[in-house]
Amino acid sequence: MNNFIVTTTIFNPSLAVKKFSKIKNWHLVVVGDLKTPHEKYFKMKNITYLSPNMQKKIAPRLSKLIGWNCIQRRNIGYVYAKKNGAKLIASVDDDNIPYKNWGQKILINKNIKSKIYNTNFDAFDPLSIFKFNSKIWHRGFPLQLVQDKPNLRKGFKKINPDIQANLWDKNPDIDAINRMTLKKENFIFKNIGHFSTVKFAPFNSQNTIFNSEVISKYFLFPFIGRMDDIWASYYVQSLGFRVIFDKATVYQDRNQHSFYRDFQGEIIGYKNNLNLILSLKKNPNLIKNYLPARSYEAFKEYLKIMR
């Protein structure tokens, strides 16, 4: 099997997990944590379940550096998939339920014509081109750029994407500060076809597909709250990897969240996202300046393993 789906969970097998386990030509890897009901996953068919003990064997030092009770355990799943010959790795959340068309349109490693957006801002918000009654923006888009309207320019060009960030209907991935202001959360993204950008753009780890080269550099940074996947997205783009966005292939039945707790986990991003982008444009190695020491050590260990 060359195509892997990787997720993490502390819950009983969800509808999303059950559906992902049955998708043809893809193999599901579920990364457990201390609270996960392990036996229920060991009994499931068509999946590989990585228990805590198995994770310690796969990447002992990385496992210790990341710690437990965190979504960044998913990094061990990326390691497992890569070491088992993955050509494509999809990172998904256990509350994102796949539509029947999930995984059928793959744009990665193909020379395709795409809409390309440019903007006067230092970053591009992939949600900015959709029209809704309420203003929403992608989680991790710099807050300093939210208030002003961007000057968007659209062209067409052939590109060879390394990353495919598919969208998510119903409950989109937006900042907690954005979510707190909404009267309702039920968004359906119109299928406008795939699109890309020449600027840095945030993408997440909940419905995104990577080629094996990117996954060797894409690391969910621990100890920076809910910016773990956002800063990973900015980092791999600073290395020259190209992301393409496409239509929603899941709908999110969101696990219970505290908006305020999410807000607290995003403060580091509110303060640093724009400066991080500007730094990475100069030198990708400057990511070190924004990370706690243990997070950076874990990152270095991940890169070492994935060589």
Phi, psi and omega per residue, in radians:
M1 nan 2.235 -3.100
N2 -1.797 -0.227 -3.087
N3 -2.006 2.142 -3.089
F4 -2.085 2.517 2.976
I5 -1.945 2.279 -3.102
V6 -2.118 2.304 3.065
T7 -2.502 2.930 3.028
T8 -2.209 2.709 3.105
T9 -2.847 2.675 2.964
I10 -2.061 0.095 -3.039
F11 -1.847 2.989 2.983
N12 -1.059 2.748 3.128
P13 -0.916 2.102 -3.099
S14 -1.508 2.996 3.064
L15 -1.041 -0.689 3.130
A16 -1.074 -0.834 -3.136
V17 -1.051 -0.764 3.142
K18 -1.093 -0.717 -3.137
K19 -1.230 -0.728 3.122
F20 -1.087 -0.578 -3.119
S21 -1.186 -0.264 -3.069
K22 -1.868 0.062 -3.109
I23 -1.301 2.207 -3.080
K24 -1.142 2.433 3.086
N25 1.235 0.231 3.041
W26 -2.297 2.572 3.110
H27 -2.092 2.240 -3.075
L28 -1.543 2.282 3.017
V29 -1.999 2.109 3.118
V30 -1.868 2.113 -3.138
V31 -1.689 2.030 -3.106
G32 -1.462 2.989 3.064
D33 -2.361 -3.083 -3.063
L34 -1.095 -0.558 -3.077
K35 -1.552 -0.143 -3.059
T36 -1.182 2.395 3.060
P37 -1.304 1.514 -2.939
H38 -0.987 -0.787 -3.028
E39 -1.052 -0.572 -3.124
K40 -1.165 -0.542 3.127
Y41 -1.447 -0.577 3.068
F42 -1.094 -0.480 -3.125
K43 -1.440 -0.257 -3.100
M44 -1.270 2.582 3.098
K45 -1.651 2.723 3.026
N46 1.137 0.432 3.058
I47 -2.365 2.799 2.903
T48 -1.935 2.137 3.123
Y49 -1.827 2.159 3.115
L50 -1.725 1.778 3.105
S51 -1.283 2.904 3.096
P52 -0.947 -0.737 3.139
N53 -1.133 -0.666 3.113
M54 -1.154 -0.665 3.140
Q55 -1.135 -0.653 3.117
K56 -1.112 -0.566 3.126
K57 -1.346 -0.628 -3.113
I58 -1.184 -0.775 -3.094
A59 -2.588 1.361 -3.003
P60 -1.003 -0.880 -3.081
R61 -1.241 -0.727 3.113
L62 -1.073 -0.743 3.125
S63 -1.015 -0.768 -3.129
K64 -1.172 -0.716 -3.113
L65 -1.179 -0.653 -3.139
I66 -1.219 -0.694 -3.080
G67 1.467 -3.037 -3.028
W68 -2.051 3.011 -3.140
N69 1.010 0.867 3.127
C70 -2.684 2.633 -3.116
I71 -1.200 -0.298 -3.126
Q72 -1.209 -0.081 2.976
R73 -1.018 -0.380 -3.130
R74 -1.001 -0.453 3.097
N75 -0.985 -0.602 3.132
I76 -1.150 -0.582 3.073
G77 -1.152 -0.665 3.080
Y78 -1.100 -0.735 3.116
V79 -1.059 -0.822 -3.125
Y80 -1.032 -0.813 -3.113
A81 -1.099 -0.803 -3.124
K82 -1.092 -0.762 -3.115
K83 -1.213 -0.295 3.120
N84 -1.788 0.398 2.963
G85 1.494 0.383 -3.104
A86 -1.098 2.313 2.979
K87 -1.629 -0.692 3.065
L88 -2.201 2.435 3.085
I89 -2.255 2.131 3.083
A90 -1.759 2.267 3.069
S91 -1.814 2.144 -3.070
V92 -2.344 2.811 3.036
D93 -1.753 2.690 -3.059
D94 -1.366 0.011 3.074
D95 -2.032 0.257 3.080
N96 -1.848 1.833 -2.989
I97 -1.518 2.129 -3.050
P98 -1.297 2.453 2.954
Y99 -1.306 2.967 -3.112
K100 -1.112 -0.421 -3.097
N101 -1.554 0.096 -3.074
W102 -1.027 2.317 3.051
G103 1.384 0.021 -3.081
Q104 -1.506 -0.458 3.123
K105 -1.935 1.774 -3.135
I106 -1.913 2.148 -3.085
L107 -1.828 -0.183 -3.053
I108 -1.183 2.458 3.099
N109 1.089 0.454 3.084
K110 -2.140 2.479 3.104
N111 -1.474 1.752 -3.000
I112 -2.211 2.662 3.054
K113 -1.449 2.330 -3.067
S114 -2.466 2.640 2.902
K115 -1.151 2.361 3.128
I116 -2.159 2.141 3.139
Y117 -1.749 2.430 2.991
N118 -2.134 2.790 -3.100
T119 -2.641 2.761 3.066
N120 -1.326 -0.165 3.110
F121 -1.454 2.909 3.090
D122 -1.413 -0.119 3.110
A123 -2.538 2.748 3.141
F124 -2.001 2.242 3.077
D125 -1.591 1.966 -3.089
P126 -1.141 -0.259 3.108
L127 -1.566 -0.147 -3.033
S128 -1.210 -0.311 -3.087
I129 -1.600 -0.007 3.091
F130 -1.746 2.505 -3.097
K131 -1.819 2.054 3.073
F132 -2.286 2.821 3.089
N133 -1.158 -0.576 3.106
S134 -1.799 2.511 3.106
K135 -1.376 2.173 3.063
I136 -2.272 2.693 3.067
W137 -2.472 2.691 -3.087
H138 -1.123 2.434 3.056
R139 -0.939 2.278 3.106
G140 1.619 -0.096 3.029
F141 -1.221 2.342 -3.044
P142 -0.959 2.222 -3.117
L143 -1.079 -0.523 -3.123
Q144 -1.086 -0.333 -3.079
L145 -1.787 -0.042 -3.020
V146 -1.266 -0.708 -2.984
Q147 -1.207 -0.664 -3.090
D148 -1.491 2.629 3.114
K149 -1.502 2.226 -3.107
P150 -1.297 2.644 2.996
N151 -1.602 1.683 -3.069
L152 -1.590 2.403 3.055
R153 -2.193 2.383 -3.065
K154 -2.075 2.344 3.039
G155 -2.369 -3.014 3.110
F156 -2.325 2.458 -3.103
K157 -2.779 2.648 3.029
K158 -1.443 2.284 3.123
I159 -2.345 2.884 3.092
N160 -2.155 1.531 -3.009
P161 -1.238 2.583 3.085
D162 -1.782 -0.353 -3.037
I163 -2.342 2.379 3.083
Q164 -2.128 1.876 -3.129
A165 -1.718 1.754 3.118
N166 -1.497 2.597 -3.072
L167 -1.437 -3.072 -2.966
W168 -2.562 2.038 3.141
D169 -1.335 2.912 2.991
K170 1.370 -1.094 -3.043
N171 -2.272 1.473 -2.953
P172 -1.229 2.832 -3.118
D173 -1.492 1.600 -3.104
I174 -2.154 2.863 3.113
D175 -1.032 2.606 3.084
A176 -1.068 -0.664 -3.133
I177 -1.139 -0.524 3.054
N178 -1.283 -0.776 -3.098
R179 -1.095 -0.623 -3.119
M180 -1.113 -0.414 -3.059
T181 -1.635 -0.120 -3.070
L182 -1.425 2.481 3.067
K183 -1.390 -0.498 3.114
K184 -2.599 2.824 3.092
E185 -2.254 1.596 3.097
N186 -2.768 1.428 -3.032
F187 -1.930 2.319 3.041
I188 -2.026 2.111 -3.087
F189 -1.476 2.131 3.098
K190 -1.109 2.411 3.111
N191 -1.332 1.765 -3.130
I192 -1.845 0.171 -3.107
G193 1.498 2.989 -3.094
H194 -1.317 2.729 -3.134
F195 -2.714 2.759 3.141
S196 -2.425 -2.989 -3.097
T197 -2.685 2.740 3.064
V198 -1.622 -0.086 -3.135
K199 -1.806 2.916 3.008
F200 -1.128 2.450 3.115
A201 -2.444 2.394 3.098
P202 -1.251 2.433 2.902
F203 -2.454 2.786 -2.998
N204 -1.930 -2.979 -3.106
S205 -1.943 0.319 -3.005
Q206 -1.763 -0.240 3.057
N207 -2.824 0.987 -2.990
T208 -2.272 2.440 -3.095
I209 -1.997 2.403 -3.085
F210 -2.194 2.625 2.905
N211 -1.452 2.974 -2.996
S212 -1.180 -0.495 3.129
E213 -1.180 -0.734 3.127
V214 -1.163 -0.758 -3.047
I215 -1.104 -0.357 3.079
S216 -1.247 -0.278 -3.127
K217 -2.032 -0.305 -3.060
Y218 -1.474 1.998 -3.030
F219 -2.306 2.233 3.078
L220 -1.362 1.832 -3.029
F221 -1.230 2.145 3.067
P222 -1.355 2.822 3.010
F223 1.231 0.354 3.017
I224 -2.237 0.492 3.049
G225 1.095 -2.396 -3.040
R226 -1.506 0.269 3.033
M227 -1.714 0.111 -3.058
D228 -0.959 -0.855 -3.121
D229 -1.478 -0.488 3.141
I230 -1.165 -0.814 3.124
W231 -1.189 -0.550 3.025
A232 -1.078 -0.690 -3.134
S233 -1.151 -0.758 3.119
Y234 -1.147 -0.656 -3.119
Y235 -1.110 -0.865 -3.081
V236 -1.179 -0.513 3.056
Q237 -1.194 -0.576 3.114
S238 -1.183 -0.338 3.094
L239 -1.489 -0.106 3.103
G240 1.804 0.006 3.102
F241 -1.251 2.491 -3.016
R242 -1.861 2.291 3.114
V243 -1.846 2.467 3.014
I244 -2.162 2.400 3.128
F245 -1.774 2.583 3.138
D246 -2.574 3.122 -3.004
K247 -1.018 2.810 3.099
A248 -1.138 2.284 3.061
T249 -2.090 0.122 3.049
V250 -2.469 2.855 2.863
Y251 -2.187 2.482 -3.022
Q252 -1.715 2.101 2.957
D253 -1.762 1.451 -2.839
R254 -1.075 2.270 3.000
N255 -1.026 2.720 -3.082
Q256 -1.040 2.250 -3.137
H257 -2.287 2.590 2.920
S258 -1.644 2.051 3.137
F259 -0.998 -0.709 -3.100
Y260 -1.188 -0.677 3.106
R261 -1.157 -0.692 3.058
D262 -1.066 -0.740 3.107
F263 -0.997 -0.798 3.132
Q264 -1.066 -0.645 -3.137
G265 -1.306 -0.172 -3.124
E266 -1.848 -0.122 -3.076
I267 -1.000 -0.704 3.128
I268 -1.019 -0.567 3.091
G269 -1.327 -0.736 3.114
Y270 -0.960 -0.650 -3.100
K271 -1.395 -0.560 -2.889
N272 -2.090 -0.207 -2.985
N273 -0.989 -0.823 -3.095
L274 -1.151 -0.788 3.130
N275 -1.122 -0.624 3.100
L276 -1.077 -0.805 3.123
I277 -1.025 -0.804 -3.128
L278 -1.115 -0.640 3.108
S279 -1.202 -0.778 -3.101
L280 -1.160 -0.499 3.075
K281 -1.107 -0.530 3.120
K282 -1.430 -0.767 -3.062
N283 -2.834 2.057 3.137
P284 -1.008 -0.489 -3.112
N285 -1.161 -0.250 3.137
L286 -1.240 -0.092 3.029
I287 -0.960 -0.546 -3.114
K288 -0.996 -0.613 -3.066
N289 -1.205 -0.261 -3.072
Y290 -1.840 -0.058 -3.032
L291 -1.886 2.503 2.943
P292 -1.060 2.689 -3.039
A293 -0.991 -0.770 -3.098
R294 -1.177 -0.604 3.101
S295 -1.112 -0.749 -3.139
Y296 -1.179 -0.644 3.085
E297 -1.103 -0.726 3.107
A298 -1.109 -0.707 3.117
F299 -1.069 -0.799 3.133
K300 -1.098 -0.688 3.111
E301 -1.132 -0.690 3.108
Y302 -1.087 -0.812 3.132
L303 -1.073 -0.661 3.121
K304 -1.110 -0.786 -3.128
I305 -1.134 -0.669 -3.003
M306 -1.507 0.075 3.121
R307 -1.117 nan nan
